[in-house]
Amino acid sequence: MSAEEEKRRPLMMGGRRDSSSSDRNLPDFKKSVKLKYVKLGYHYLITHGMYLLLSPLLLLIAAQLSTFSRTDLATLWDHLQYNLISVILCSTLLVFITTIYVMTRPRPVYLVDFSCYKPDEARKRTKKIFMERSKLTGSFTEENLEFQRKILQRSGLGESTYLPEAVLNVPPNPCMAEARKEAEAVMFGAIDELLDKTNVNPKDIGILIVNCSLFNPTPSLSAMIVNHYKLRGNILSYNLGGMGCSAGLISIDLAKHLLNSIPNTYAMVISMENITLNWYFGNDRSKLVSNCLFRMGGAAVLLSNKRWDRRRSKYELVDTVRTHKGADDKCFGCVTQEEDSASKVGVTLSKDLMAVAGDALKTNITTLGPLVLPTSEQLLFFATLVGRKLFKMKIKPYIPDFKLAFEHFCIHAGGRAVLDELEKNLKLTDWHMEPSRMTLYRFGNTSSSSLWYELAYSEAKGRIKKGDRIWQIAFGSGFKCNSSVWRAVRSVNPKKEKNPWMDEIHEFPVDVPTHATI
């Protein structure tokens, strides 16, 4: 391997970590936290939290009135009936406060249920089969076959991930028809299971959001769903493309805003990626890593703003926080779909990817903190930050314990190395990281849908209890980092669940070797 190729090799997505290279590890959050991102978090809290101030005021008024005796009420009435100005002022104030409260209070967004697509056994491919079929294509040099073998060894993927038929046929036959075939299998498979679990009539769905970064046919993927399920003609349909692995949470955020403006409706979100037309058959190593990590998968999520759906829903959406670093040229260009010197299209992963991802993660986490952390943690963090930044005090930085804010963590299963770094930076335990690591091992990197396989894993393990808080965090090209926070409305009974883990959950967790033998 040349020196230049070694420098371009993207360690974030599963290569060996090199502690001597700052570009190949996430930055230490405690050494580079910026006050402006803390300020952004509090600004978000204040501007979106008017109802938090109004709710206690209304409760205080109601509590005070509840203590009045009949004599007090009679005295008050005698006073008011001879004081028209007081009556008008009090009535106006009450109507004003109530109106502001109703107008500013966001509608609750409930996650009724979700489903993750599990491909047929015929699509299952071991690492050995992967290498054999890759060699038979005749597209790769011996050196690059060995490079892919090493990436697979260090990737954290297991022996039972799934690939579409067209990619590993001999010879491969990637084409538009096969890509549509893969998309239909994933989308319709996930949606069929979701509709079966929720008993929702497709005609009742008012919002449809589909995200798939690299495959955007005409008619669109969302149109394919509308046609297949004969959805209603006035449905709000959105098709998000080119937004990377964080697009799933962007879709959730979009659905939240739409549900806040449209009463009593359902929103269905489909998160997936398509591999068939995006398999790389060239020899640029910065593009070969994605072949070794990305696998077939997708998820369908049903959201509702109907208050009567709360009783049957699993989760309530608490917050979403989006961070976009696209204004910075280095961030913008760290993940790029482009042609190589032989005009073969692939996705280039820059050597700066880890540093860019770390900066985006740090910004997102710092912004999220004021919204979710206990007051004690916020005070300690803010006091030490101000002391260090403004007063130049030589005190040890305080890193908030996010385990006090969340019971469960769903971190995008992009690769083993990035999971290792996040575990270290956020001081998470093996138990907290287990859903992400097992998802990477069992299903590989399924792009934006990986977060839902991780949540399904926690459900299958019987870990989700009423009131538990779940943090989903993902990152993607552009460069973006997005978070969503959920609260469990009820405990999830694994015996009543249907998800891709249930038939084999007793086999997990497993030990994932650092170096496997193929």
N, C-alpha and C positions, 0 to 999 in steps of 0.2 A: 504494500500500500504506500503511495507517495505521501510526502509530508502534507501537501495541499489537501489530498483526499482525507487524511486523518483529521485535519483541522475542520473540514466540512462535516464530518460525521456527527449526526445529531444524537447526543447521549440521552436527551430527554426521553426519547421514545423507546428506550430499552437497551442501550449500549452500556458498557462498563463505565462506572463513575470514576472520575479522576479528581481527587481532592486537591491537586495542585493547580487546577484550572478553574478560575472563577466563573468562566462562561458555562461550565458544565455542572454547576450546582445552583440551586436557588439561593439568592442572596439572603444573608442572615437578617430576618425582619427587624430584630431589635436594634441593629446598628444603623438602619437607614429609614426609619419611620419619619414621614413628613407631616408637619402640623397642618398643612392645607388639606390633607385627606381626612384628618380627624375633624377639622372644621366642616368639611363637606358632609361627614356623617351626621354631625349635630344639626347642620342646616337642613338636611333631608328630614331629620326627625321633627324639627320645629315646623317646617313648611307643610309637611304631610300629617301633622299630629294635632291640628286644631281640635278635633273631636276628643282628644285625650284631655284637653283642658276643660272642654264644655261638659263632658260626661260627669266628672266629680261635682261641678257646679249644680247640674240638674239633680244629681243624687242628694246633694246637701240640702237643696230646697225641698225635695220630696221628704227627706228624713225630718227636716224641721217641721213641716206641715203635719207629719204623722204623729208628732208629740202634742199637738194642740188638742185640748179638751173641747167639749161642746160649748162651754162657757167662753173659752178663748175665741172660738169661731164666731160665736154670737157677737162678742165684743168687736171683733175685727169687722164683721158685717155692718154693725152699727156705725163704726168709724168710717167705713168706705162709702156707705150710701149717702153720707153727707159731705163727701170729699171727692167730687167727680174728677178732679185733676189727678189725684193719687191713683184712682181706678184706671184712668186712661194710661198713665205712665207705667203702672205695674203690668197692665195687660199688654201694652206695646213692647215692654222689655221682655216679657215672657214669650210673646210670639216671635220676637226678633231672635232670642237665644235658641228657641226651638227650631226656627227656620235654618239658622246657621248650622246647628247640629245635624239636622237632617240632610242639608245640602252638602256638607263637607265630609260626612261619615261615609267611608267607602263601603260598597256592598260586600258582604262576605263572599269569598270564593272558596268553594268546597271541591275537593278532589273525590268524586264519587267512587271511582275505581280506575285501575289501569291494567294493561296486559302487555306482556313481552313475548315476541315471536320466538318460537323454538323450531328451527328448521328440521326437516326430515333426517332420519339417520343416514340416508344416502348422501347427504351433503357434508357429513362429518369427515374431517381429514386430519390424520396424524402428521407430525412433523416429518416423519420418514416419507410418507406419501407426497407431502408438499415438496420435499427436495427432489424426489424422483421425477415428479411431473415437471418441476421447474427445469430439470436437466434435459428432459425429453423435448422441451420446446425448442431447444437449440438457440435460444436468444441470449443466454448468459455465458460469459467466459468462466473458466474454471476458478479464477480468482474471485469473481463475484458470486459464484455459487458457494464458495467457502465463506465469503463475507456474510451471505444470507444465513448460512448454517450457524455462524457465531451469533448473529443477531437473535435468531430463534432460541439459541441456548440461554441467552441472557434476558429474554423478553418477559418472562413470567407467564407465558402462555402454556397451556397444557396440551394434551393429545386428543382433545375432543371438540375442537373449534370447527366452525362451519364455513365453507366457501361455495360460491355458486358454481353450477355445472360448467358454464362456458369457460371459466378461467382455467380449470384443471383438465379439460378435455385434451386429448392428444389427436390432432393438434388443437390448440385453443381456438374458440370461435366467438370472440367478443363482437357483438353487433347490437344494433338498436333493438331488434326483436328479443334477444336474450336479456338485455338490460331491462326491458319492460316486463319480461317474464319474472325476473328477480324482484323488481319493484312490486309487482302485483302479489307475488307470494308473500312478501314481508308485510306489506300494508294490509292486504285483505285478511291475512292470517291473524294479525294482531287485532284488527277491528272486529272480525267475527267473534273472537273470544271476548272482547270487551263488551260488545252488544249482548252477548249471551250472559255475561256476569251481571250486567246492570239492568237488563230487560228494558232498555230505552228504545223507543221507536226512532229509527233514523230520521223520520220526518220532523221530530222534535228538536233536532240539532240545528241551532241557529248560526253557529260560528265554526268554521273548519280551518285549521292551520296545519300546514305540512312543511316540514323542513328537511331538505336533502341538499347537501352542499354541491356535489359534483355531477349529479344527473338531473337535468332540467329539460325534459322533452316538451314537445308541443303536440297535442294538448298537454297541459301541465299535470303533475301528479295529483294535485287537488281536484282537477277536473276528472281524472280517472276515477277517483273515489266518488265524486258526485254522480257520475254516470253509473258506476257499478251498484251503488246503494240507492239510486234514484232519490237523492236528497232534494229538499224543496228548492224552488226556483229563486227565492229571495235570500238564500244563505249567504253569509259573509265569508268568502273564501280567500285564503291567502296562501301563497306558495313562496317560501323563503329559500333562497339559494346562495351558495358561495360564502356562508357564514361560519363554517367550521364546526368543531365539536361542541361549541357552546351554544349552538343554535337552538337546542332543545329548551334551554332556560329562557332564551329570547322569545321563543314561542309561548312559553308560560307567561312571561311578562306582557306580551301583546294580548294574550287571551284575558289576562287580569284587567287591563285597561278597557278592553271591549266589553267585558262583563260588568264593569263599573258604570258603563253608559247605557247598557241595554238590559232592561229588567227581565227576570223570569225566563232565562234561556240556558241552553247547554252549549258548551264549547268543546270540540274534540280536537286534540293535538296529536299529530303523528310525527314521531322523530325517527329518522333512519339515515342510512347512507347506502349508496349503490356501488358495488365493486366491479361489476362486469365490464363496463367501459372505462374503468379507471385503474385497471391493473397495468403495471409498468413492465414493458418487455425490453427495456434498454439496460445500459451498463453504467449509468451515472449513480454512484453510491448514495448520494444525498437523496435520490428518489427511490432507491430500493428498499429503504427501511419500512415504508408504508406497506409494501407487499407482505412483509413479515408480521405485521401487527394488526392490520385492519381485517375484520371478519364480518360475516353476514349476521344481520340482526336489526331489530326495530321495535318500537313501542308505541302503544296508543293510550291516550289519557283522556278521561272524561271529566270536565269541570262543570260546575253549576253555581249559579248565584241565587237559586231558589232556597229560601230559608227552610222550607219543609224538607229539603234534601239533606239537611244536617244530620238527621238521625241515622240515615243509611250510608252516609259518606265515611270515608276513612280519615281524611285529613282536611285541615283548613289552611289556606295560604296565609302566612303571616306577613312576609315581606319578600321583595325581590330587589336586588342591587346589581346594576350593570356598570361595567367599567370598559371603556373603549380607548385604546392607545394608538389608534390609527393615524393620529396627527403626526406621530413620530415616524420618520422614514424607515428607521431600523426595525421598529415594531411592525409597520405595515408590510415590509418585505420578507419577514422571517419564515413565512409559509406561503409558497407561490406555486400555482399550477402553470407549467411552462414546458416548452419543447427542449429536448437535449440536442446535442450536436448532430444526431442522426434523425432529427425531426420526430422523435417519439415523445409523446406527452406523458408527463408525470408530475408529481407534487414534490417540489424541492423544499427540504427542511434546512434552514440556515444554522450555522454554528452558533449564532446568537440566540437560538430558541430558548434555551434554559434561562438565560439572563432576562430576556423579554418576558417570558412566562412568570418568572419570579417577581418582576416589577409590577406586572398586572395583578398578580395574586395579592401582593402586599397592599396595593392601592385598594383593591376590592375588600380585603379583610379589614383594613383600617377604617374604611367607610362604613362597613357593616357593624363594627364593634358597638358604636353608640346605640344602635337599634336593638341589640340582642343581649349585650353583656349586663350582668347584675351591676347595680350602682356602685357597690364596693370595688369591683374590678375596674370600673370606669374611672373612679376617683384616684385609685392608685396609679393606673396607667397615665392618666392625664397629668397628675401632679409630678410624676417623675419625668415625663416628656417635657413639660414646661420648664422644670428645673434644669434639665440638660440643654434644651434648645435656647431658652431665653436668658437664663441666669448662669449658664455655663458651669453648672454644679457638677462635680465629679462624683456622681452617684450611679449605682448599678441600674441599668434600664429595667423596667418592669414589663414583662410580656403577659398580657391577660390570658387567663386560662379559659379557652373556649369550651372546655369540657363542662364548665359550670353553666354555659348557655345552651348546650345541645347534648342530647343523649345519643344521637346517631349521626354519623358522617357518611355522606355519599360523595366521594371524590372521583371525578372522571378517570376511568381506567385507561389512561393514555399510554402507560408504559410503567415498567417496574421502577425505573430510576426516579421518576417524578413522584411516585407514591412514597418511595423511601425518603425523599427530601421533605415532602409535606409532613410525613410522620415525625421527622426530626424537628422541623421548625415549629409545628403546632403542638409538639410534645404529646402526641396521641399514642394510645396503647395498641398492641396487636389486635385486641378485641375491636377497637374502633376501626381499624384498617381492614379487618377481615372481609367485609362485604366487597370492598374495592378490589382487594387482591384476589379473592375467589372469583369475582366476575371476570377479571383479566385472565385468570387461569382457565376458566371453563368456557367463556365465550369470546375471549380476545377483546380487542378494541372495537366496539360496535358504534363508535363515534358518539353522537349526541344521545343515543338511547342507552348508553352504558349506565347512567345514573338510575334508570328504572330497573335494570337487572339487579343493581346493588340494593335498592329498596325492597325489591321482591325477595332477595336473599334474606334480609333482616326479617321480613314477614314470615318466610318459610321456617326460620329459626325460632319463631315465637317471641321475638324480642320487642315488638312494637306494643307498647302499653298506652292506655288513655292518658293524654297530657304530654306524652313524649314529644320532644322537639327534634326535627331532622334538618340538617344543613346539606343542601346539594350545591356543589361548586364545580364549575367546568370552565374550560378555556378553549379558544380556537383562533383561527386565522383572522388577521385584521389589524391589530391583535386585540382580542377581547377576553375578559374574565367576568363571569356572571354567577350570581348566587341566588338561591331561593330558600326560604325558610318555611317549614311546614310544622303544624302541630297536630298530633293524632287526636281525632275526635272520639275515637273508641279504640279499645284493644283489638288487635287483629288475631283471630284464632287460626293458627296454621292448618288445623284439621279441616277447616271449611274453605281453604284457599285453593285456587287453581293458578299455578304459575310455573315457569319453566324449571324451577328447582325442586318441586315437590317430590318427584319420583326418585330423586337421588340426593336429597339434602342430607341424609344420614351419612353420606360419604365425605362431607365437608365439615370443618376445614381440612385441607391437606397441606403437607409441607411442600413448598415450592423451592426446588433446588436452584442455586445460583447458576450452576452449569449442568445442563442436562446432556444425556448421550443420545445421539440420533442414530 
